[in-house]
Amino acid sequence: MRFFQALLAAATISACAASTVALEQPAQPTPTAATRCESREIPSSISWHTAEPSDAVQLARWCRAVGAPLFISASSISDAPPALDEFVTVSWNAHLAEGRLSTLIDDLRAGKLTNGRPVRHFALLVQELYRRGDGVPEFDANDRSAFAIVPRDPDAADVEDYAESLGLSFLYVPSMRNGAELREDRGNAIISTEPLLDPMAIELPLARQRRVALSAAVMVSTPAGARRIELVNAHLEPLSSPRTLWIFKNPRGRQVRAILDLLETPRFTNDRVGGVVLGGDFNTVLGGDREEGYRHARVWSTSLGSEDRRDTHMMGRLDYLFFKLSDGWVAQTTRLDDRFGSDHHPILGLVRRDAGSGIREP
């Protein structure tokens, strides 16, 4: 029975916003230029981390087919950082142009998603946003592309439109090209009312397609003073590779372990950090929250008091938020009923003081 379930998952995986099978690999590039990629090397404040250096040659072939990262750190809407329990996090796969990002933000601000309480301070961890136009280079047959996710409205807003119109801090890093024949790429974004600090792009262990997780910090107020909240946004690989017939090896556990290893480094564990939020589309199409990747993240997530375990997609529970916060804080997650045009339900995370911790305001 598990074999036929796996075959069904492979047959319908394009509905999970991951794309269809990647293009056939051409011959290996020459070693002299094998790891070069302009979009990674353009001067910016974004740092890069590659989880497995042995993937560097193949990652570069994907990287050369996409445009440069987009980063705007807007001014805060208030003079002081928001209180930690006033800061809301949402994880959502927007399914490229199908998702109504502006409507989601409007409803969040109006309190429609938080029982009537307007939300002034938030961060969105968004997967599968896309960009079109000349910022995406012409395709070279030596490089790699995913098949395009189509059809859609050709006039729908892309990341550059959102970055210009929303007036929010905006970090977008493409993971892959959206079709060799199109000048488009797609990837993850972190969008926030607060200035984004120290943005980082994290190239995950390669299975079938290049996956770039994102990290950036925001400042919040706590009883212990101003602290950083590190935000991490990941979109994991739903399938393996042609060598394993795509379904007989699950790469997500390895990708989650790579993220959690990074979260044990000083950037994420020093005294200035008040917590880490890890979210994204984990593409757990075979086992949902029974998968290894989920179990690793859930054990790490020591501050997640309760979570909404309902399905987030037709293929099951794929989308998650995890929290590891300073002592005295606890988080809960809720699956929103509206999909806002996407094929995924957003996950909303709220933080509150832990009643049993004895935490007090100074």
N, C-alpha and C positions, 0 to 999 in steps of 0.2 A: 504493500500500500504506500509506504514512504517513497518508493521508486516512482510510482505514478504521480504522487503529489509533487515530487521534484520536477518531473517532466512537465506537469501543468504549470508550475511556477516559471520554468524556463520559457514556455510557450507564450506566457502572458506578461512577461517582465517589462515589456516596453510601457505598459500602463503604469508602472511604478516610477515613471519619470527618470529612468536610468538611461534609456536609449536601447537600440537594437545592437546586434553584434558589431564590433569594431571592424574597420576595413582590414583587409589582408595586409600583413606586414611586407613591405618591400625589403630589398637588401639592406644590410647594416651600413650606416654611414661610416666614413673614414674616421679613425680614432682622433685625428688632429682637431676636428671640429665637433666631435661626437657629443660633448656635454654642453655646448654653447647654446644660449637662448636669450635673445635680446629682451624679451618681455620680462625676464627675470633679472636682467642686468641693468636695465634703465635706472638711473639714479633716482632714489625715492627714499622715504623713511620706512619702507616695508622691509623687514628682515625675512630671511628664508631659512627653513629647516627641512632637510630631506631625511626621512626616517630610516631609509635603507640606501646608503651610498651606492650599493651594487646596482640599483635601479637607474642610475644617473643617465646612462646613454638612452634608454627607452623613454624616460621622463622628458628628456630634452626634445625628442622627436614630437611628442605631444605639445610641449611648451612652445616650440617654434611656430605652431599652427594657430596660436591664439594671440590676442592683443595684450597690451600692458595692463597691469592692475590700475584700478581707479580708487583714489583715496581723497576724501574731503573730511576734515575734522572741523565741524562747525562750533560756534560758540555755545556755551551752556545757556539754557533758557532762564537760569536763575543765578544769583551771585554766589550762592553756596551749593556744594554738592547735595543731591537729594538724600534723604534718609534711606537706609537700605530697605526698610519695609514699605517705602513708597516707590521703589524701582521694580518694574514689571518686565519679565522676559517672555518672549514668544518665539517658538521654533515652528517653521512652516516651509514646506516645499511648494513653491509658487507655480510649478509646471510651466515655466517660461512665460509666454504672453497670456496664458489662460488665467492666471491668478490676478485678482483685483487688489493689488497692494495698497493703493490709496484708500480704498474702502475699508480695508482692515485697519489701517491707521486711524481713519476718521472714527470708526466704531470704538476703537480702543480709547481714543481721547474723549469720546462722548460718554463713556462708562457703560456702553451696551454689552461689553464682554466681561464686566466686573461688577455685576449686580447694581448698576447705577452709579458706581463710584468712578468719576472721571480719572483717567490716567494721564499725568503730566510728564512722567519720566519713564522711559522704556528703552529696551533694546530688542530688535528683531534679528533673529538668526535665520536667514532665508537661504534656502537651497534652490538651485535651478532658476536663477535669474539669467537673462541673456542680454547680449549686446550685438548690434548689427552695424555695418558701415565700414568705412575705410580704416577705422582703428584696428580692424582685424585684417591681418596680412593676406595677400594672395596665397593660395595653397601650393605647396611644393610636394611633389609626389614622393619624396623621400621622408616626409613627415607623416604624422598620424592624425586621423580625424574619426570621430564617432559619426554614425549616420544622423541625419537631421531629425529632430522632433518636429513634425509638421502634421496637419496644417494649422494655421493660425492667422489672425488678422495682421497683415503686413504693416499696418499703421499703429499697432499697439505699442505702448510705452516700453522702452528698454532701460537698461541700467543708467545710461547717460541722461535720459529724460527724467528718471526718478531722482537722480543725484542733483539735477538742476532745479526741479520743481518742489521737492519736499522740504528743502531748507534744513535737513538733518545731517548729522555726521554719517558718512557713507564709505564703506570699504567693500570693494568688489575685486575678487581675483578669479579669473576663469580657470577651470580645470581642463576643458577640452573644446575643440572646435565643434560647432553644431552643423556638420555636413561639409564635405570637401568642396562642394559646388557653391556654398553660400559664404558670404563674408560675415559670419556670425560665430560667437563663442558663448559658452555657458559655464556657470560656476556658482560659488557661494558669495553671500554678502552679509555684513553686519551693519545694521542701520540703527542709529540711536539719537535720542534727544541730547545726549551728553557728549562732550569731546571724547574721541577715541584716541587712546594712548598706546604707543608702541605696537603698531600693527605687525602681525607675523603671518606668513603663508607657510603652511606645513604640507609638504608633499608626502602623502601616505604610502605605505608599501604597495607596490604596483601588482595588480592582479590581471585585470583586463583593460582598464582605461585609467588614465591619470586622474587622481582625486586629490584636490588641494583643500585641506581644512584651513580655517582662519582663526586667528586669535587677536584680541585687542582688549584693552582695559578701560574701565570707566571709574571715576571717583564717586564714592558715596560717603555719607556721614553715618557714624556709629557712635555708641556711647564711649568707645575707646578712642574716638577721633576719626579723622578722614582716613579712609582705606580704599585700596584698589579692589575692584571686582573684575576678575579676568574672565572674559567671555570666549568660548571656543565653539565653533560651528563646523560640523562635519557632515558630509554626504558620503556614505560608505558604498562599496561595490556590491551590487546585488548578485552578480554571477562571478564565476572564476575565469577560466581561459579556455580557448579551443582545445588545448592539450588535455584538459580534464572534462571535455564535453560540456563545459560551462556550469555544470550543476553538481559535480561530484567532489568538489572541494570548496569549503566555505572560507573566503578570505577575510571576513569581517572581524573575527576574533583577533587576528594578527593586526589589523588596522586599529582596533580599539586599544590593544596593548601598546602599540606605538604611541598613541595619543597619551595614554595614562603614564607611560614612561617619561614623556616630555613634561607632564604635569607634576612630576616629582623633582624637577630641576629648580634651582633657586628663584628664577623669575616667578614661579607660581607658589612658592612655599615661604618666602621671606616675610618678615614682620609687617611689611606695608600692605600685604594682601589680606583682605577681609573675607575672601572666598573666591571660588571658581565655579562657573556655570558651564556645563558641557551639554550641548544640544545638537539636534540634527535629525536627518532622515538616515536611520541605520539600515534601511532596506532589509530588515529581518524577515524575508519572504518565506523562509522554510520553517522557522520555528517561533517567530514573534519574540516575546520576552523569555522564551526558553533557550534562546541561542546563547552561545558562549560570549559573544560580544556584549550582549545586554547584561549577562551575569557579571562580567568583569566591571562594567560601568556602574552597576547597581551596588556592588560591594564597595567600590570607591566612593559612591555618593552617600556619605555618612549623614548628610543634613536633609535628605529627602524623606520627610515624614509620611507623606501619602501621595499616591499617584493614581491618576485616572487610567484604568487599564483597558478602556474600550478600543476597538479597532480604529485606526486612523486612515485606512485605505481599503479598497476592495480586496487587497491581498492580505489584510490582517493589520496587526499593530506594527507599524514601521517607524514611528516618529516619537522622540523622547526628549526630556529635559532631566538633567542630573545636577545635583548641587553638593558642593563641599564647602561649608561656610564656617566662620569662626564660631567658637562655643557661644551658645546662647541664642542661636538662630535656627529656624527650621523652615523648610519649603514644602509646598504642595503644588501639584500640577493638575490641570483640567484640560480635557479635550474639548475644543469649541465645536458647536454643532454646525456652524456655517463653514463651508470649505472655501468661500470667497472665489469661486470660479475654478479652483484647482481640483485635482483629484485626491488631495490630501487635506485632512483636517489639521488646523493649527493646534499646537500645544501651548498653553499659557501657564507660566510659573509665578507664584506669589511667595513672598518671604515674610515671615512674622517672627516676633520674639518667642522663644521657647518658654512657655509658662513655668516649666519645671527647672529652669536654669538659674533663677534668681537674678537675672540681668536687670540693671536699673539705669535710668538716665542719670548723668552726672549732675 
